[in-house]
Amino acid sequence: MKVLRWLLPLVSLAIVLAVTLWDLGGARLGPGPLHPAHAALPELAGGSHCDACHRAGAGIDAGACTKCHAPIAAQLDVGRGLHGGLAAGLQRRCGTCHPEHHGALAPLIAGHSFALAGFPDANAYDHRHVDFGLAGAHSGLACTQCHVAADAVEPPAGGRYLGLTQACTACHEDVHRAAFGPGCEDCHGQERPFREAPGFRHATFVLEGAHRRVACADCHAAGTARDVAALRRQPLPARGCGDCHADPHGASAPRALRLERTADCA
């Protein structure tokens, strides 16, 4: 009777162990394989250099993560960017959002990562932590239209989301060929089609009548003092009519057509 009392728990334990081993397919017990992105690193080759990422008795070492991921370390140091804006309890718990030892099947950015950062839907991230806010037409773009590797299984060397310049010309052709300077958004904004330039104001010389049909370069030739880029650095007074048009009423006109004080033709 005493033997039977111990036999049942032992048999139950043996069944549980057998089912577990069968479910694992005979694989070794312990951490699973590294993600291919980490397994490809020489310092982690073979998966036997545990101390490269782990501290004894302390789990994942955040310092080891930021040693390789320097841009993230910079965000944490200055409190900016997506990682710099995380709650203090999350900033050093890298494994909470970036699981490892699940092989290639589990992404290094977990599905709940953006939710923990305050964005339940990753596609709704509004760039509030970076300098380039998503407004107007940019707010409707899919992440992959700018961050082409956002959904890649293996991230590129520079990361999925970092490394892009926020200059307009990084994505858009500069049809002015740098003649109007780098501040495209000053005239074009982000709300309307590029050709409309709702922010452009020709305040010092109102473009009316025939002047509306003159090409910009006809008055603002590249490389001159009135090149738009030059005017942004050193504004000049608006030109008078006589600066561009010959005066038909001046000294060279027939006597009957001569007029005094004809500077203001309008």
C-alpha positions in Angstrom: 0.0 0.0 0.0 2.8 2.3 0.9 4.5 1.6 -2.5 1.3 2.4 -4.4 1.1 5.7 -2.6 4.4 6.7 -4.1 4.0 4.9 -7.4 1.2 7.1 -8.7 3.1 10.4 -8.4 6.2 8.8 -10.0 4.3 7.4 -12.9 2.6 10.8 -13.4 5.9 12.6 -13.4 7.3 10.1 -15.9 4.4 10.6 -18.2 4.8 14.4 -18.0 8.5 14.2 -18.8 7.9 11.8 -21.7 5.3 14.1 -23.2 7.6 17.1 -22.8 10.5 15.3 -24.5 8.2 14.1 -27.3 6.9 17.6 -27.8 10.4 19.0 -28.0 11.3 16.4 -30.6 14.3 15.4 -28.6 15.8 18.9 -28.7 18.1 19.8 -25.8 16.5 21.5 -22.8 17.5 25.2 -22.3 17.6 28.4 -24.4 16.5 28.0 -28.0 18.5 29.1 -31.0 19.5 32.8 -31.5 17.8 34.9 -34.1 19.7 34.8 -37.4 20.6 38.5 -37.0 22.4 37.8 -33.8 23.7 34.4 -34.7 25.6 35.9 -37.6 27.7 38.1 -35.3 31.3 36.7 -34.8 31.1 37.4 -31.0 28.0 35.3 -30.7 28.9 32.6 -33.2 27.8 29.1 -32.2 25.6 30.5 -29.4 28.2 29.6 -26.8 29.2 33.1 -25.7 26.4 33.7 -23.3 28.3 36.3 -21.3 28.3 38.6 -24.3 24.7 39.4 -23.5 24.0 38.0 -20.1 25.3 38.7 -16.6 25.4 35.9 -14.1 22.3 36.0 -12.0 21.1 39.2 -13.6 19.6 38.1 -16.9 20.1 40.2 -20.0 22.6 42.9 -19.6 21.2 46.1 -21.1 24.7 47.5 -21.3 25.7 44.7 -23.6 22.7 45.5 -25.9 23.5 49.2 -26.1 27.2 48.5 -26.6 26.2 47.1 -30.1 23.2 49.4 -30.6 24.9 52.7 -30.1 22.0 54.9 -31.5 19.7 53.4 -28.9 22.3 54.1 -26.2 22.4 57.7 -27.4 18.6 58.0 -27.1 18.6 56.6 -23.6 21.4 59.0 -22.5 19.6 62.1 -23.7 16.0 61.0 -23.1 15.0 61.5 -26.7 13.6 59.2 -29.4 11.3 56.3 -28.9 13.6 54.5 -26.5 14.5 57.6 -24.6 10.8 58.3 -24.0 10.0 54.9 -22.5 9.0 54.6 -18.9 12.1 54.2 -16.6 11.2 50.6 -15.7 11.3 49.6 -19.4 14.5 51.4 -20.5 16.8 48.7 -19.3 14.6 45.7 -19.8 15.4 45.1 -23.5 14.1 41.6 -23.5 10.6 42.8 -22.7 10.2 44.1 -26.2 13.0 42.3 -28.0 12.7 38.5 -27.3 15.6 36.2 -28.2 16.3 32.5 -28.3 13.2 31.7 -30.4 15.1 31.4 -33.7 14.0 33.0 -36.9 10.3 32.5 -36.3 9.9 35.1 -33.6 10.6 38.7 -34.7 13.2 40.7 -32.7 10.6 43.4 -32.2 7.7 41.8 -30.4 4.1 42.6 -31.5 3.4 44.3 -28.1 6.5 46.6 -28.3 4.8 49.7 -29.6 1.9 49.1 -27.2 4.3 49.2 -24.2 5.7 52.5 -25.7 2.1 54.0 -25.7 1.0 53.1 -29.2 -1.4 50.1 -29.3 -1.2 50.2 -33.1 2.3 50.4 -34.6 0.9 51.9 -37.8 -0.5 54.8 -35.7 2.8 55.9 -34.4 2.8 59.6 -35.0 6.6 60.4 -34.7 6.1 62.4 -31.6 9.5 61.3 -30.3 11.4 62.5 -33.4 11.9 65.8 -35.2 9.9 64.9 -38.4 6.2 65.0 -37.4 3.8 63.1 -39.5 1.3 65.7 -40.7 -0.8 66.2 -43.8 -0.1 63.7 -46.6 2.7 62.0 -44.6 0.2 60.9 -41.9 -1.4 58.5 -44.3 1.7 56.7 -45.4 2.5 53.1 -44.5 5.7 52.8 -42.4 7.3 50.7 -45.1 7.0 53.5 -47.7 9.8 55.3 -45.8 11.2 52.5 -43.7 11.5 49.9 -46.3 12.9 47.3 -43.9 10.3 47.8 -41.2 8.8 44.3 -41.7 12.0 42.5 -42.7 12.7 39.3 -40.8 16.4 40.2 -40.5 17.0 43.9 -39.9 19.6 45.7 -42.0 22.9 46.8 -40.4 21.6 50.3 -39.6 18.3 49.1 -38.1 14.8 49.1 -39.4 13.8 52.7 -38.5 17.0 54.6 -37.8 19.4 56.3 -40.1 17.0 58.2 -42.4 17.6 61.9 -43.0 14.6 64.2 -42.6 15.5 66.4 -45.6 12.7 66.6 -48.1 15.1 65.8 -50.9 15.9 62.4 -49.4 12.5 61.2 -50.8 11.4 63.9 -53.2 13.1 65.3 -56.3 14.2 68.9 -55.9 12.6 70.4 -59.1 14.3 73.7 -58.3 17.7 72.1 -58.3 18.7 73.8 -55.0 18.0 77.3 -56.4 15.5 78.0 -53.7 17.4 76.6 -50.8 16.7 73.5 -48.6 13.5 74.6 -46.8 10.9 73.1 -49.1 8.3 72.8 -46.4 8.3 76.6 -45.9 6.5 77.0 -49.2 5.0 73.6 -49.9 4.0 72.4 -46.4 2.7 68.8 -46.0 -1.0 69.3 -46.7 -1.4 70.1 -50.4 0.1 68.8 -53.6 3.6 70.0 -54.3 2.7 72.2 -57.2 0.3 74.4 -55.2 3.0 75.7 -52.7 0.4 77.2 -50.3 3.0 78.7 -48.1 4.7 80.7 -50.8 4.2 84.4 -50.5 5.6 87.0 -52.9 4.8 89.8 -50.5 7.4 92.4 -51.5 6.4 92.3 -55.2 2.8 91.1 -55.6 2.5 88.9 -58.7 -0.5 90.2 -60.6 -1.5 90.3 -64.3 1.2 89.4 -66.7 3.8 88.9 -63.9 1.9 85.8 -62.8 2.9 84.1 -66.0 6.7 84.8 -65.7 8.9 81.9 -64.8 10.6 82.3 -61.5 14.0 81.8 -63.0 13.5 84.8 -65.4 13.7 87.1 -62.4 15.7 85.0 -60.0 18.5 83.6 -62.1 20.7 81.0 -60.3 24.0 82.3 -59.1 23.0 86.0 -58.9 22.3 88.2 -55.9 18.6 87.6 -56.5 18.8 83.9 -56.7 16.1 82.8 -54.2 18.7 81.0 -52.1 20.8 84.2 -52.0 17.7 86.3 -51.0 17.1 83.9 -48.1 20.5 84.8 -46.8 20.5 88.5 -47.7 17.1 90.1 -48.5 17.1 92.9 -51.1 14.5 95.6 -51.8 12.0 94.9 -54.5 13.0 96.0 -57.9 11.3 98.9 -59.7 9.8 98.6 -63.1 12.8 100.3 -64.7 15.1 97.6 -63.4 13.6 95.1 -65.8 11.8 97.1 -68.4 13.0 99.9 -70.7 11.4 103.2 -70.1 9.6 104.3 -73.3 8.9 107.7 -71.8 12.5 108.6 -70.9 15.1 110.8 -72.6 15.3 108.5 -75.7 11.6 108.8 -76.4 10.1 111.2 -78.9 9.5 114.6 -77.2 5.7 114.1 -77.3 6.0 110.9 -75.3 8.4 112.0 -72.6 7.2 112.0 -69.0 8.8 113.1 -65.8 9.0 110.9 -62.7 8.1 107.7 -64.5 9.8 105.3 -62.0 6.4 104.1 -60.9 4.9 102.9 -64.2 2.0 101.2 -62.4 
